[in-house]
Amino acid sequence: MPGNPRFATLEGKIKNRSARIGIVGLGYVGLPLAVEFAQAGFRVTGIDVDERKVRSVNSGVSHIEDVSTSTLKALVGDGLVRAQSDYKGCGKLDAILIAVPTPLRKTKDPDISYIVASLDAIAPQVRPGQLIILESTTYPGTTEEVMRPVLEAGGLKVGRDIFLAFSPERVDPGNKLYQTKNTPKVVGGTTTWCTKAAALLYGQAIEHVHPVSSTQAAEMIKLLENTFRAVNIGLVNEIALMCEKLGLDVWEVIDGAATKPFGFMRFYPGPGIGGHCIPLDPHYLAWKLRTLNYSARFIELASEINGHMPEVVVRRTAALLNEAKKSVHGSKIFVLGVAYKKDTSDVRESPALDVIRLLQDEGAHVSFHDPYANAIRDEHGQVQKATALTAHNLKTADLVVIVTDHSVYDYPAIVKSARRVLDTRNATRNVKSGRGKIVKL
Ligand SMILES: NC(=O)c1ccc[n+]([C@@H]2O[C@H](COP(=O)([O-])OP(=O)(O)OC[C@H]3O[C@@H](n4cnc5c(N)ncnc54)[C@H](O)[C@@H]3O)[C@@H](O)[C@H]2O)c1
């Protein structure tokens, strides 16, 4: 392969750490990434339209649990990390990594407007030798069909003058074992030079880089990963519904199946799925396939089953109240945990919000507690504040519903005080006394 002088220059800058890196979007993905590159010795500029996040980063205060304030403060103090709320000076950066949100519209169609907005701000400043990488989860074809034409509009050619790649972020907030650095990074470029440039950059900060043949393959890899989770959670939720009909304990069934040392992987049922990824990402794939006249049946089915789980929780709640000769209307229900998964504060798309809303719609008096979230906002913007986790508040509730299995909860104490507990996560599995009060999903 003949050489590429633009690549050679970028390679030199990356290797001697003089390459300047820009990270667009300082959220759950962008901030840990910025820290990782800064720790590898690069000067990193974070760009985020949210002024509060910019101020907080510049004062060294982390707004993401996986990044400690002491780490961030030291990097900001050393001049390795700084943030800004506009795109000024983008042309001076050598690599720009985009990690902005990719939500769904109400119709469940992809909303790539954040990617487009950041691209529109970057494109007029793009210069030869720059490397642009998209990290946001999106449908196969986005990098090639949406980004490439915008970046080439000024006459620069991808693969010759500038480099373009997709590298899916795999961050698992709250995971103590796998973080940005030790989670392998998949990289797919538009051309071989693009893949080489992106792989070289990530290789400086991330332990293992896995190059693939195209941006589309890299986009699809991320969607396979998240569709795999969504479908398997959908399957195990349906198994839970089957076990309920059969009078079986789904948790015992899963534990038993998991004794098989091969060919089985544990997934757990629960009140539904949440967060920025699992409920949304598979719909990016389903949407793309619809444009090709193909129906992504597993995705639709899993979405239907998972999306129905909050109603299952409400049905089980009603049944338990009924046993106590009570109606949902007028009952006091105390929900424990509103984050979509344990040990995080992330309430985005959390099934707890649906459970609370559905119970309130039925006339229940619902209070909640979460060690990491002290307020929630409903779809009308109405804020509800958390209630203290006291023995009194547990005792006076007609039913305590465990929606998120945070590790810091003292489950024996909760069960001791509560009159009745609906445990949607088997969080009380090790509670010995008062088991008669507990009903599992
Ligand atoms: N959170 C996760 O666990 C996770 C895991 C893997 C992949 N992803 C994907 O990574 C992407 C980012 O997710 P996230 O969780 O970090 O989102 P986030 O909401 O935490 O952060 C995104 C940030 O982008 C900023 N932003 C929005 N528009 C902007 C613009 N035009 N210019 C500059 N900044 C802008 C927002 O203010 C926000 O701070 C998404 O595509 C998501 O699907 C997320």
The ligand as a Tripos MOL2 file, in Angstrom:
@<TRIPOS>MOLECULE
LIG
   44    48     1     0     0
SMALL
NO_CHARGES

@<TRIPOS>ATOM
      1 N1        -24.5820    5.5410   28.6830 N.am      1 LIG1
      2 C1        -24.1640    4.3760   28.2720 C.2       1 LIG1
      3 O1        -24.0680    3.4380   29.0540 O.2       1 LIG1
      4 C2        -23.7530    4.1420   26.8230 C.ar      1 LIG1
      5 C3        -23.0510    2.9720   26.5200 C.ar      1 LIG1
      6 C4        -22.6470    2.7480   25.2310 C.ar      1 LIG1
      7 C5        -22.9950    3.6510   24.2360 C.ar      1 LIG1
      8 N2        -23.7140    4.7730   24.5280 N.ar      1 LIG1
      9 C6        -24.0280    5.6970   23.4440 C.3       1 LIG1
     10 O2        -23.1610    6.8090   23.5110 O.3       1 LIG1
     11 C7        -23.8380    7.9930   23.1120 C.3       1 LIG1
     12 C8        -23.7920    9.0260   24.2190 C.3       1 LIG1
     13 O3        -24.4700    8.5050   25.3430 O.3       1 LIG1
     14 P1        -24.2940    9.0960   26.8090 P.3       1 LIG1
     15 O4        -24.9290    8.1080   27.7180 O.co2     1 LIG1
     16 O5        -22.8960    9.5030   27.0360 O.co2     1 LIG1
     17 O6        -25.2290   10.3940   26.7030 O.3       1 LIG1
     18 P2        -25.2610   11.6210   27.7100 P.3       1 LIG1
     19 O7        -26.6140   12.2340   27.5450 O.co2     1 LIG1
     20 O8        -24.8130   11.1950   29.0650 O.co2     1 LIG1
     21 O9        -24.1620   12.5980   27.1300 O.3       1 LIG1
     22 C9        -24.2520   13.2090   25.8990 C.3       1 LIG1
     23 C10       -23.7720   14.6450   26.0400 C.3       1 LIG1
     24 O10       -23.8100   15.2510   24.7530 O.3       1 LIG1
     25 C11       -24.1390   16.6150   24.9240 C.3       1 LIG1
     26 N3        -24.6040   17.1600   23.6490 N.ar      1 LIG1
     27 C12       -25.8080   17.0400   23.0640 C.ar      1 LIG1
     28 N4        -25.8110   17.6470   21.8750 N.ar      1 LIG1
     29 C13       -24.5790   18.1720   21.6930 C.ar      1 LIG1
     30 C14       -23.9760   18.9030   20.6590 C.ar      1 LIG1
     31 N5        -24.6260   19.1960   19.5450 N.pl3     1 LIG1
     32 N6        -22.7110   19.2940   20.8160 N.ar      1 LIG1
     33 C15       -22.0120   18.9930   21.9410 C.ar      1 LIG1
     34 N7        -22.5350   18.2870   22.9600 N.ar      1 LIG1
     35 C16       -23.8060   17.8670   22.8280 C.ar      1 LIG1
     36 C17       -25.1790   16.5940   26.0160 C.3       1 LIG1
     37 O11       -25.2870   17.8570   26.6490 O.3       1 LIG1
     38 C18       -24.6320   15.5130   26.9400 C.3       1 LIG1
     39 O12       -23.8240   16.0340   27.9650 O.3       1 LIG1
     40 C19       -25.2360    7.5520   22.7330 C.3       1 LIG1
     41 O13       -25.2900    7.2850   21.3720 O.3       1 LIG1
     42 C20       -25.4160    6.2640   23.4930 C.3       1 LIG1
     43 O14       -26.3530    5.4100   22.8860 O.3       1 LIG1
     44 C21       -24.0750    5.0460   25.8240 C.ar      1 LIG1
@<TRIPOS>BOND
     1     1     2 1
     2     2     3 2
     3     2     4 1
     4     4     5 ar
     5     4    44 ar
     6     5     6 ar
     7     6     7 ar
     8     7     8 ar
     9     8     9 1
    10     8    44 ar
    11     9    10 1
    12     9    42 1
    13    10    11 1
    14    11    12 1
    15    11    40 1
    16    12    13 1
    17    13    14 1
    18    14    15 2
    19    14    16 1
    20    14    17 1
    21    17    18 1
    22    18    19 2
    23    18    20 1
    24    18    21 1
    25    21    22 1
    26    22    23 1
    27    23    24 1
    28    23    38 1
    29    24    25 1
    30    25    26 1
    31    25    36 1
    32    26    27 ar
    33    26    35 ar
    34    27    28 ar
    35    28    29 ar
    36    29    30 ar
    37    29    35 ar
    38    30    31 1
    39    30    32 ar
    40    32    33 ar
    41    33    34 ar
    42    34    35 ar
    43    36    37 1
    44    36    38 1
    45    38    39 1
    46    40    41 1
    47    40    42 1
    48    42    43 1
@<TRIPOS>SUBSTRUCTURE
     1 LIG1         1 GROUP 0 **** ****
